[in-house]
Amino acid sequence: MILSLIAVNTLVLSPASIGTYDILILNAGFCFVSAVMIATTSFHRRSTAALWESRQDLDYAQTVGQIGSWRLNVQRNELRWSGENHRIFGIPTGTPLTYDTFLSTVHPEDREYVDRMWQAGLRGEPYDIEHRLIVAGEVKWVRERAILEFGKKGNLLGGFGITQDITSHKRNELLLAESRQRYAGIVESAMDAIITIDADQRIALFNAAAEKMFGCKADKAIGLSIERFIPERFRTDHAAHINVFRDTATTIPKNGGLRAMKGLHANGEDFPIEASISRLRLQDQLVKVAATVPGLICSFRLRADG
């Protein structure tokens, strides 16, 4: 490079007033400037590549997490969506974006709620909501959160927000709620006294038959220990059966029958009952839905000799 610069400058800088030393100084300067330009270009290329890679990683992360993002700049009248946000809403990239564009994708039954919450956000209230969208004729569930930026006079400057596709989670949540509702209906109409207990052996569910058998209303029984309805002399044995079930997950009794024991009425009198402990089975129709209820299920019925 130095030799080529000398050759060029020898032709250009021909006057006798410029000596060889001056030419060497000029060439040294040219070399330094060239080196700086090359280094700057190389750094710029590396920075651009790193920025592009970082941008790709962010896009991949949003796609994997099904979380889109948006940025609003009021002064520039600019609203930008990430690629994942476009995919979630089913709006092609490049489409002019306005508040009405967004609102048009919201489920008609949720539109008033979403608009009301957004207006509240513009007044400085938190914006964190779940609602439905209609995308290509199908219902989607999303969670939206936003941080809005305001000026000293309270005027909106801009904001940043995220949109998370929670359709799968919401669908499972709704199915679980439906299963529990079906379970509760079946349990409530069951002829046997059915009680569910948590890990501390406290009552979580007490059906109508249990109310009648033990002489105690459900709202009074829930939260009490199951021992409240078992005579003291049977409590150790019953607790042992519960522990065996927890360790082995085997229905008590093992043959699927009922174990003879005593129950304790709210009036203090004991009476003969038959009991079983299970997680999945109370009656044939409860096999599937009972699995949605946490804890153990205790089923009691009056003994024939009671």
Phi, psi and omega in degrees: 000319181298315181298320180293321178294321178298316181297317179296311184291334176296323179286321184280314185264068186272342182303146184291341181291343180259118183270178180297321180299319180296320180296320179297320179297316180298317180294323177298320177296317178300318180297318180296314179298318179298317180297318179297317180296318179296315180296318180296317179297318179296317179297318179298318179296317179296318180296318179296318179295318179295319179295318179296318179295319178297320179296318178296318179299319179296317178298317179297317180299318179294321180294313180297316182277355184052046179234115176263168180220161177215155179227129180247129174237106185292319183299322179270357185052049187235130175234118181245135176248147172284166179301320181292326177297319176299318182294318181299316183275351180069028180253121183301144175300138181099347178291132176304129186254126175223171177299322179293326176300313178298311186296332181292339179271347181287141178306133182309324182286343181256353189298315181296319180296314181298316180296320180296318180290325177293318178298323176294322177298323178293341176268005177101001179279155180299142178245100181211098188224160171239137179201176182258152172239159169246110182236118181053039177081000181248152180272131173240150173250136178226154169247132181238136175226146181212148171243115182261145183250131184238151176279179182298332180268007179087004179282145181287126177262325182170195180182166177226138181213165177233153175232121180249128177282111182245026184302311182297315180299316182293321179297315178296322179297317180292320178297320179296317179296320178295318179297317180294324179294317177296317179301313181299321179295317180293316180298317184296329182266000182293148178284328180281152173285122183239127180230130172254144182233153179268191184296336179266012180062032174260147188286129178250336179215140185215103188280176184299322180294325177292321177302315182291317184293316187260358176067037183218134179288150183301319183293339176274328185279324184297129182101341177281159174288145178301335181297340180300335184248020177232128179305148186305322183290346180256353188294317180298316180295318181293318178297323178295320178296321178296318179294322177298317179298317181296325181283328187245346184057030179258131179301137179252124353292160185297329183278005178082002180275203182240148181258130181285132177200192180242146173252160181242115180286158179300335179278002177095353180273142175261159183209153184285133177222168172241136187228153171217153178237131180208172175249328186246334191241123168244307173223167184306320184285353181261357187305313185281311188286334181294338181294343182274356183255124181290158178091189182254157182245123176252127181244131182232146171216153179293139176286151181302330182272004181270000000 
